[in-house]
Amino acid sequence: MDIYPAIDLKDGKAVRLYKGDMQSAKVYGEALGFAQEIEAMGAQWLHIVDLNGAFAGEPRNKEVIKQILSHTSLKIELGGGIRTQEHIAQYQDLGVERIILGSVALQDPEFALKMAESYTIAIGIDARDGKVATQGWAKEENVEASAFAARFKGSKVDAIICTDINRDGALSGINVAFTQSIAQASGIYTIASGGFADARELETLSANPHISGVIIGKAFYEHRIDLQKYMKPQNELA
């Protein structure tokens, strides 16, 4: 099970939202400091979401992201407001490892498929009650998440990141059934997100052959899990 510690960026700070509500943002501190702490624990990857960018439809926290890239050796997967080839190219030129396309992938799947031919692309599938949500989760579309995931089966998309919005930031547990349905529909490396609660959940997720990774955010910030303990196997493999 690949672990992706997460930093959500709002106005340059590391925050966590509750069920995707920007008004619920709890500020934890400076993003770079958390990134360095995460790296010191032995993490290989860092999952970053530019929340301002997700709502604005274009990148908004680029300077902080550049700082993290400059001052750590973490592999970064990044999403939030990335909707053009220019945005993708700029971030990959900066050193971002994997670019997450969300809203634009739903609006224009052919664009996402084309970008995956030239760049390392993940598709972000964020859903509320099984229906895909876009525009920073503010707009719910009449599209079933699993049907959308199936659109990318057999493509060069590098990963799918699926989030159950109703569980995000709630520490209520990953929606395993939802994540598995996305993985089976797409046949692509699938990362679970939304509601990770504590270390016990890693056993359940690791036992599921369809789920390849998990994003851990609030559980880390609220000290529900000792990440360093679970990063050790990744260090041994590195």
C-alpha positions in Angstrom: 0.0 0.0 0.0 1.6 3.3 -1.2 1.0 6.1 1.3 0.6 9.7 0.1 0.7 12.2 2.9 -1.4 15.3 1.8 -1.1 19.0 2.0 -4.1 21.1 0.9 -3.1 24.7 0.2 -5.3 27.7 0.9 -3.7 31.1 0.7 -0.3 29.6 0.9 -1.0 27.7 4.2 -1.5 24.0 4.9 -5.2 23.5 5.8 -7.8 20.7 5.9 -11.5 21.1 4.9 -14.5 19.3 6.2 -16.4 17.6 3.4 -15.0 20.0 0.8 -16.4 23.2 2.4 -13.9 26.0 2.0 -15.5 27.9 4.9 -14.5 25.0 7.2 -10.8 25.3 6.5 -8.7 24.6 9.5 -5.2 26.2 9.2 -2.4 23.9 10.4 0.6 26.1 9.5 3.3 26.6 6.9 3.2 24.2 4.0 6.9 23.9 3.5 7.5 23.0 7.1 5.0 20.2 6.9 6.5 19.0 3.6 10.0 18.8 5.2 8.6 17.0 8.2 6.9 14.5 5.9 10.1 13.9 4.0 12.0 13.4 7.3 9.5 10.6 8.2 10.7 8.8 5.1 7.9 9.6 2.7 8.6 9.2 -1.0 5.5 11.1 -2.3 3.5 14.2 -1.3 0.0 14.8 -2.5 -0.8 18.5 -2.9 -4.1 20.2 -3.7 -4.2 23.9 -4.6 -7.7 24.6 -3.1 -7.7 28.3 -4.3 -6.8 27.0 -7.8 -9.6 24.4 -7.8 -12.2 27.2 -7.2 -10.6 29.7 -9.4 -10.0 27.3 -12.3 -6.3 28.2 -12.6 -3.2 27.7 -10.4 -3.1 30.0 -7.4 -0.4 28.7 -5.0 2.5 28.2 -7.4 5.2 30.0 -5.3 4.6 27.7 -2.3 4.7 24.7 -4.5 8.0 25.9 -6.0 9.4 26.2 -2.4 8.4 22.6 -1.6 10.0 21.4 -4.8 13.2 23.4 -4.2 13.6 22.4 -0.5 12.6 18.7 -0.5 13.3 15.7 -2.8 9.7 14.5 -2.5 7.9 13.3 -5.6 4.9 15.6 -5.9 1.5 14.8 -7.3 -0.5 18.0 -7.7 -4.1 19.0 -8.5 -6.3 22.0 -8.3 -7.2 24.4 -11.1 -4.9 22.6 -13.7 -7.1 22.8 -16.9 -4.8 23.6 -19.8 -1.8 22.0 -21.5 0.2 25.2 -20.5 -0.6 24.6 -16.8 0.5 21.0 -17.1 3.7 21.8 -18.9 4.6 24.6 -16.5 4.3 22.3 -13.5 6.1 19.4 -15.0 8.9 21.7 -16.0 9.1 22.8 -12.4 9.5 19.2 -11.4 6.0 18.0 -10.4 6.0 14.3 -10.9 2.3 13.6 -11.5 -0.4 16.1 -12.5 -4.0 15.6 -11.4 -6.8 16.5 -13.8 -10.3 16.7 -12.3 -12.9 19.1 -13.7 -11.3 19.4 -17.1 -11.2 15.6 -17.4 -14.9 15.4 -16.9 -15.7 18.3 -19.3 -13.3 17.1 -22.0 -12.1 13.4 -21.5 -10.4 13.5 -24.9 -8.2 16.3 -23.7 -7.2 14.3 -20.6 -6.5 11.2 -22.7 -4.4 13.2 -25.1 -2.4 14.8 -22.2 -1.7 11.4 -20.8 0.1 10.5 -24.0 2.7 13.1 -23.3 2.6 13.8 -19.5 2.3 11.8 -16.3 -1.4 12.3 -15.6 -3.7 11.2 -12.8 -7.5 11.6 -13.1 -9.1 12.9 -10.0 -12.6 11.5 -9.5 -14.3 13.3 -6.6 -17.8 12.1 -5.9 -20.8 12.9 -3.6 -23.3 10.0 -3.3 -21.7 8.3 -6.3 -22.0 11.4 -8.6 -18.9 13.3 -9.8 -18.4 16.8 -8.4 -16.4 19.5 -10.1 -15.2 23.2 -9.7 -13.6 22.6 -6.3 -16.5 20.2 -5.4 -19.0 23.1 -5.6 -20.8 21.7 -8.6 -22.3 18.2 -8.7 -22.6 16.6 -12.2 -25.2 14.0 -13.2 -22.4 11.5 -14.0 -21.8 8.2 -12.2 -18.2 8.0 -10.9 -17.7 4.4 -11.9 -18.9 5.1 -15.5 -16.6 8.0 -15.7 -13.7 5.9 -14.5 -14.4 3.3 -17.1 -13.8 6.0 -19.8 -10.0 5.7 -19.0 -9.7 1.9 -19.2 -6.8 0.9 -21.4 -5.4 4.5 -21.6 -2.0 5.8 -20.6 -3.4 7.6 -17.5 -0.9 6.9 -14.7 -3.3 6.8 -11.8 -6.8 7.5 -10.6 -7.4 9.3 -7.3 -11.0 8.8 -6.0 -12.4 10.8 -3.2 -15.7 10.3 -1.4 -16.5 14.0 -0.5 -18.9 13.1 2.2 -16.1 11.5 4.1 -13.3 13.9 3.3 -11.8 15.5 6.5 -14.3 13.6 8.6 -12.0 10.9 9.9 -14.9 8.5 9.3 -13.0 5.9 7.2 -12.2 5.4 3.6 -15.2 4.3 1.4 -13.6 1.0 0.3 -16.5 -0.2 -1.8 -16.5 3.1 -3.8 -12.8 3.0 -4.3 -12.9 -0.7 -5.4 -15.7 0.1 -7.9 -13.5 2.9 -9.4 -10.5 0.6 -9.6 -12.4 -2.3 -11.2 -14.1 0.0 -13.7 -10.8 1.6 -14.8 -8.3 -1.1 -14.4 -5.8 1.6 -13.5 -3.6 2.1 -10.4 -6.1 3.6 -7.9 -5.5 5.8 -4.9 -8.1 6.0 -2.1 -8.9 9.4 -0.6 -11.4 10.9 1.8 -11.9 10.1 5.4 -8.8 8.0 6.3 -9.2 7.5 10.1 -6.3 5.7 11.7 -3.6 3.1 11.3 -6.0 0.2 11.7 -7.5 1.1 8.3 -4.2 0.4 6.5 -4.6 -3.3 7.2 -8.1 -3.3 5.5 -6.9 -1.3 2.6 -3.7 -3.3 2.1 -5.8 -6.5 2.0 -7.8 -5.2 -0.9 -6.1 -6.2 -4.2 -7.8 -3.4 -6.1 -6.6 -0.5 -4.1 -2.9 0.5 -4.6 -2.5 3.7 -2.5 -4.1 5.9 0.1 -4.0 9.6 0.8 -3.6 10.6 4.4 -4.3 14.1 5.5 -6.3 15.0 8.6 -5.3 11.8 10.4 -1.7 12.9 10.2 -2.4 16.5 11.3 -4.5 15.4 14.2 -1.9 12.8 15.2 -4.2 9.8 14.5 -1.3 7.9 12.9 2.5 7.7 13.3 3.4 8.1 9.6 7.1 7.4 10.2 6.3 3.8 11.4 4.4 3.1 8.2 6.9 4.7 5.8 9.7 2.3 6.8 8.7 -0.4 4.1 8.8 2.3 1.5 12.3 3.3 2.6 13.5 -0.3 2.3 12.1 -0.5 -1.2 13.7 2.8 -2.3 
